[in-house]
Amino acid sequence: MFIVAVKSGTNGYYDYDNCDMVIAEIPSNNIPRIGEILEFGNAENRNRKQYLVREVKRVFNHKTDKQDFGEWTYVYVINA
C-alpha cells in the first residue's frame, strides 16, 4: 500500500500544522516513480484529475518494547 498526498506548502496547499493533504491510499505495491502521471476519477470516468509524482518518501518505525515495526510509503504529487 502507498499513500498519495500533496505536501503542505506545495502546489497552493498549506496546512498550519504542516499536515499533508492525502488524496488516496492505494492498495498496491507497485510504487510510482518520480515523473510519472497518476490519474484519478470516478466509476463513470467523469471529473478525472491528473497528478505528477514529484517525490517518493519511505518512513519506518523501529521495533521497540512500546511499538511494532512500521513502514509507510508516501508518493507526493502536484497537479499535472
Stockholm file with secondary structure:
# STOCKHOLM 1.0

chainA/1-80         MFIVAVKSGTNGYYDYDNCDMVIAEIPSNNIPRIGEILEFGNAENRNRKQYLVREVKRVFNHKTDKQDFGEWTYVYVINA
#=GR chainA/1-80 SS CEEEEECTTSTTCCCTTCCCEEEEEECCSCCCCTTCEEEECCTTCCSCEEEEEEEEEEEEECCCSSCCCEEEEEEEEEEC
#=GC SS_cons        CEEEEECTTSTTCCCTTCCCEEEEEECCSCCCCTTCEEEECCTTCCSCEEEEEEEEEEEEECCCSSCCCEEEEEEEEEEC
//
